[in-house]
Structures are given as C-alpha cells and as structure tokens.
Amino acid sequence: MKRLACLGCALLPTLVTAAGDATAGQAGRGTQPAGIATATLHTARASRSIPALGSVLDPAPLLRLSGQIATIRAHVAGAKAKVVLEKQQMAQASALYRRRQVISLADYQKAAEDLAANQAALAVARAKQRSLLAQTEAEWGAAMSAAIRADGDPLPQLAAGTAMLVGLSLPPGTTLAAPPRQVEAEAGGIRFALRLIGPVPKMLGGYPGQAFLYDTAAQSGVPIGTIVSAALPAGPERTGVLVPWSAVLWQNGRAIVFRAAAGHRFEPVPIATDIPTASGYLVSQRLSRGDRVVVRGAALLLGAANKSG
C-alpha cells in the first residue's frame, strides 16, 4: 500500500479503509461506516488571530484618580485666577509706589509677597496635576489619560455602572502594531463586543505581554475579576474552508484530518492551524470546498493507520 509523509508525522497509509455497517449521518453528512461521521466543508473567510487573555477590571482606582485630577484641576484654575488678580494688583501698587502716591514700601512689599505666594501655589498645583496625569498614563494608558483630561467616555458610563473595563494582553514576544478597534470577547460562556480604548504600558491581562484596555457595556453575570478571552485579528482576511475542531487530530505536533474517499476509505491530510476561529480552523491549502472530513471516529482511523504502518 502507498504511504504519505505527514510533514514530520509518523508515516501514515495514503488511504485507510474503515470496515463496518453503514449508518446514516446527520444533516450534511453522508452515509458512513459505524462509528464514523463526516461533514462537508464550506467556504469561509477569516484572518489570522492572536489569543488574548485578560479580565474584567475594577474601575474604582481609575475613578479615584479621575476625581483627584478633577479636584486638582479646580485648584489649578483657582490658583491661576489668583495669580492673574495679584499681577493686576502688583502692577497698580508698583505704579503708585514709583510715583510716591498713597502706597508705602510695606504695602508694596506685601503685594509682591502675595503675588509670589500665589505663583508658588499655582506651580505646586500644576506639578500635582502633571503627576496625577502621568500616573494615569503609566497605569491606564495615554488614551485613558486623554479621556480624563476631557472628562470623556467611558468615565461617565463607568461611574454610572453602565460600562465595564476589560484588560487584555498577548503572549510574550507577540505584538500588534494596530490592535483591532472592535473585537468579540467571551467570559463565562457569555459573548460580548469590546471597544478599544488604547494600549497600556503595564500588564493588564493574563499574559505577560503587550496589553490593551477595552470597554464594553456592563454585562449581567460578568462581575469584576472574571477571566476574559478573545482572538485579536492580526492580518488580512483569507478565503478557505472551515474545518471543525472535532475533525482535527494531532500527531507528533502536527495537525491532520481524514478526508473521505470512495469506498469508505479515508486519506490523512496534514493542515495548517495558524488561523483558528470560534468553530474550527480556516484552511486555505490541501482541502477544498465540498471535501468531506471525519468529525467523529477520526481517532479510530488514526489507530488503524498506525497499526498498519
């Protein structure tokens, strides 16, 4: 019998014959030997993705920072107004003192001291504001720091409890120059859409790699701390066929499927698994639309192939 090298796998027979009584398959599946079920492959489109892992974040620290920044912003505005007033008063005092009118040296010095004190207070307030904004950027990213400066989304929604924050991170050594602005995530069996806020300098998710901050509408049954997973697109869409998860076997680190041939025979086909989707792998080579692959009983075929090999 002819044999096929399986891209680094053990040698498998080109065709494996499955014996047994024929049984009717499910919708879209042909009549197969007992214990074997196949599914017909259909055209699909998908892009390569990178797995991201993270969690629902507690927004309380961020909201506290936002409140502190709002408070110090008010202090800065007040101090700035005082400095403007003191400058006006100092200019008047200086003019009067130069003309030796009304004002004494002591009053002139007092006006100068008041101006200096208010300028110092303004400098302190501004330094505190810069420090808090820098802390926000270091912990939550530049985009969130900008949102706090503008009192913009999603801060009002977080404060009202109608939105939640999700931190995701990538595996080490993996980076995305342009993370997706919209992505679907899953947590505890619940799927929901995430909206990108921006990259974050520190780790926010389950992997110690590049991190991103997202927000989403508050989800019932997804509390703070819930583990969140997502597949972040990392390239252009490709066209191929969608191979169900249940069709894929692993042999010596390589993925194979069994493709049905005539006479209840099945051919092992090595496939690439670099484009996973929610329901299987997008495969653009070696398999075609209309091919039937084994989705139940493939392990039996692999065992038979190994024995015959």
Number of C-alpha atoms within 10 A of each C-alpha: 8 7 11 15 14 20 16 11 16 15 14 22 23 17 21 22 18 19 14 12 10 14 14 13 17 11 8 10 16 18 15 22 19 15 16 24 23 24 23 21 19 14 15 17 15 20 18 19 17 20 16 23 24 25 22 23 22 15 17 11 12 20 16 11 17 22 13 16 21 16 13 20 17 13 19 21 15 16 22 19 14 19 21 15 14 21 19 13 17 20 14 14 23 18 14 15 16 9 10 11 10 9 16 13 12 9 13 18 14 14 20 18 14 17 21 15 16 21 19 14 19 21 15 16 21 19 14 18 20 14 13 18 22 15 14 22 18 14 18 23 21 19 17 26 22 14 15 22 14 10 14 12 14 21 20 13 16 21 14 9 12 13 19 24 22 29 25 30 28 26 17 10 8 11 15 15 7 11 16 14 12 15 16 13 21 17 19 11 10 12 14 14 14 22 17 17 22 20 23 22 16 17 19 25 26 19 17 15 20 22 27 25 24 22 23 20 17 16 14 7 11 18 15 14 12 15 20 23 22 23 19 22 20 17 13 10 13 15 13 21 24 25 29 20 14 15 23 25 18 13 15 10 10 17 19 23 25 26 23 24 15 7 10 17 18 24 22 26 20 23 21 15 17 13 20 22 19 9 11 17 24 26 24 19 11 10 20 16 14 12 15 23 28 27 23 16 18 25 18 13 22 21 11 16 21 13 10 11 12
